[in-house]
């Protein structure tokens, strides 16, 4: 049956589970532009970030049947996979070099790419992400910063901030819900 309209992420996953490689490509095209800047920010290496994003989608392909809509939307599921893969690489790198995790406050973490058009697009995406983060309440922004840019687990954040684990989880969930709409244009190719 031909696809005549926008297909939901959940439907693409269902099709992937049934072996439809075109659906993997569509999901990749939809979400990789938003995942890539996050992974580059964590890893500071565009080539390594590209590998992690590809690994994220291969894992989604292999485990499409494990997606649970009750726990998260597809975007959140993909972000968790990408973040986990990036943090595993960072931890391995740190073990090899005893290199600290990057700070979200670092002025510029990524070396410019050779292509000025790509640099401009990434700078635009980064500005949209930073503006969306700035719109969060301070406690949610701080929690997201610790989780996504400092690589801390929710338990580590709870211990560091003295907040109950449930509070940390709730802040992250609320922050991701608030970020969904401002960042949706990036996922749809709006920038």
C-alpha positions as CSV (number, residue, x, y, z in Angstrom):
1,X,0.0,0.0,0.0
2,X,1.6,3.3,-1.0
3,X,2.3,5.9,1.6
4,X,0.3,9.0,0.7
5,X,0.9,11.1,3.9
6,X,3.0,11.6,6.9
7,X,3.6,8.3,8.7
8,X,3.9,8.4,12.4
9,X,7.2,7.3,14.1
10,X,5.4,4.4,15.7
11,X,4.1,3.2,12.3
12,X,7.7,3.4,10.9
13,X,8.9,1.3,13.8
14,X,6.2,-1.2,13.2
15,X,7.2,-1.4,9.5
16,X,10.8,-1.7,10.5
17,X,10.0,-4.6,12.7
18,X,8.4,-6.2,9.7
19,X,11.6,-5.8,7.7
20,X,10.8,-2.6,5.8
21,X,14.2,-0.9,5.2
22,X,12.6,2.2,3.6
23,X,11.0,2.9,7.0
24,X,14.4,2.9,8.6
25,X,15.6,5.4,6.1
26,X,12.5,7.6,6.7
27,X,13.0,7.5,10.5
28,X,16.7,8.3,10.0
29,X,15.9,11.3,7.8
30,X,13.4,12.5,10.3
31,X,15.5,12.2,13.5
32,X,19.2,12.1,12.6
33,X,19.4,15.9,12.1
34,X,18.3,16.4,15.7
35,X,20.3,13.6,17.2
36,X,23.5,14.5,15.5
37,X,24.1,17.9,17.3
38,X,23.4,16.3,20.6
39,X,26.0,13.6,20.0
40,X,28.5,16.0,18.5
41,X,28.1,18.1,21.6
42,X,28.8,15.1,23.8
43,X,31.7,13.7,21.8
44,X,33.2,16.8,20.3
45,X,34.1,14.8,17.2
46,X,31.7,15.0,14.2
47,X,33.0,11.8,12.6
48,X,32.6,9.8,15.8
49,X,29.2,11.4,16.3
50,X,28.1,10.3,12.9
51,X,29.1,6.7,13.7
52,X,27.1,6.9,17.0
53,X,24.0,8.2,15.2
54,X,24.2,5.4,12.6
55,X,24.7,2.9,15.4
56,X,21.6,4.3,17.1
57,X,19.4,3.7,14.1
58,X,20.9,0.2,13.5
59,X,20.0,-0.6,17.1
60,X,16.5,0.8,16.5
61,X,16.3,-1.5,13.4
62,X,17.4,-4.6,15.3
63,X,15.2,-3.9,18.3
64,X,12.1,-2.1,16.9
65,X,10.0,-4.7,18.6
66,X,11.3,-3.6,22.0
67,X,9.9,0.0,21.7
68,X,7.3,0.6,24.4
69,X,5.0,3.6,23.7
70,X,3.9,3.6,27.3
71,X,7.4,4.5,28.4
72,X,8.4,7.1,25.8
73,X,7.7,8.5,22.4
74,X,9.9,7.3,19.5
75,X,12.0,10.4,19.7
76,X,12.7,10.0,23.3
77,X,13.6,6.3,22.7
78,X,16.1,7.3,20.0
79,X,17.6,10.0,22.2
80,X,18.1,7.6,25.0
81,X,19.8,5.1,22.6
82,X,22.0,7.8,21.1
83,X,23.0,9.3,24.5
84,X,23.8,5.9,25.9
85,X,26.0,5.1,23.0
86,X,27.8,8.4,23.1
87,X,28.3,8.1,26.9
88,X,29.8,4.6,26.5
89,X,32.3,6.0,24.0
90,X,33.1,9.0,26.3
91,X,33.7,6.6,29.2
92,X,35.9,4.4,27.1
93,X,37.8,7.4,25.9
94,X,38.1,8.7,29.4
95,X,39.4,5.4,30.7
96,X,42.0,5.3,27.9
97,X,43.1,8.9,28.4
98,X,41.7,9.8,31.7
99,X,39.9,12.6,29.9
100,X,37.0,14.4,31.8
101,X,33.6,14.7,30.4
102,X,33.0,17.9,28.5
103,X,31.1,20.8,30.2
104,X,28.0,22.1,28.6
105,X,29.4,25.6,29.5
106,X,32.5,25.2,27.3
107,X,32.6,28.0,24.8
108,X,33.0,25.9,21.7
109,X,33.3,22.1,21.9
110,X,33.3,21.2,18.3
111,X,36.0,22.0,15.8
112,X,34.6,23.6,12.7
113,X,33.9,21.3,9.7
114,X,35.4,22.1,6.3
115,X,32.1,22.9,4.7
116,X,30.8,26.4,5.6
117,X,27.2,25.5,4.8
118,X,27.4,22.6,7.2
119,X,28.9,24.9,9.9
120,X,26.2,27.4,9.4
121,X,23.4,24.8,9.6
122,X,25.0,23.3,12.8
123,X,25.3,26.7,14.3
124,X,21.6,27.4,13.5
125,X,20.6,24.1,15.1
126,X,22.8,24.8,18.1
127,X,21.1,28.2,18.6
128,X,17.7,26.6,18.5
129,X,18.6,24.0,21.0
130,X,20.2,26.5,23.4
131,X,17.2,28.8,23.1
132,X,14.8,25.9,23.8
133,X,17.0,24.9,26.9
134,X,17.0,28.6,28.0
135,X,13.2,28.5,28.1
136,X,13.1,25.7,30.7
137,X,12.7,26.5,34.4
138,X,16.2,26.6,36.1
139,X,15.8,23.3,38.0
140,X,14.7,21.4,34.9
141,X,17.5,23.1,32.8
142,X,20.1,22.1,35.4
143,X,18.9,18.6,35.6
144,X,18.9,18.2,31.8
145,X,22.4,19.7,31.7
146,X,23.7,17.2,34.2
147,X,22.1,14.3,32.4
148,X,22.7,15.1,28.7
149,X,25.8,17.2,28.7
150,X,27.7,15.9,31.8
151,X,26.7,12.3,31.3
152,X,25.3,11.7,34.7
153,X,22.8,9.0,35.5
154,X,19.5,10.0,37.2
155,X,20.8,8.4,40.4
156,X,24.0,10.4,40.2
157,X,22.0,13.6,39.7
158,X,19.9,12.8,42.7
159,X,22.9,12.2,44.8
160,X,24.7,15.3,43.6
161,X,21.7,17.6,44.0
162,X,20.2,16.0,47.1
163,X,16.9,15.6,45.3
164,X,14.8,12.4,45.5
165,X,15.3,10.2,42.4
166,X,11.6,10.6,41.5
167,X,12.0,14.4,41.4
168,X,15.0,14.1,39.1
169,X,13.1,11.7,36.8
170,X,10.1,14.0,36.8
171,X,12.2,17.1,36.0
172,X,13.8,15.3,33.0
173,X,10.4,14.0,31.8
174,X,8.8,17.5,32.1
175,X,11.8,19.2,30.4
176,X,11.7,16.7,27.5
177,X,8.0,17.3,27.0
178,X,8.6,21.1,27.0
179,X,11.5,20.7,24.5
180,X,9.5,18.5,22.1
181,X,7.6,21.3,20.4
182,X,10.5,23.9,20.0
183,X,12.8,21.2,18.7
184,X,10.2,19.6,16.4
185,X,11.2,21.9,13.5
186,X,14.7,20.4,13.6
187,X,13.4,16.9,13.3
188,X,11.1,17.8,10.4
189,X,14.0,19.4,8.6
190,X,12.9,23.0,9.3
191,X,16.5,24.0,9.7
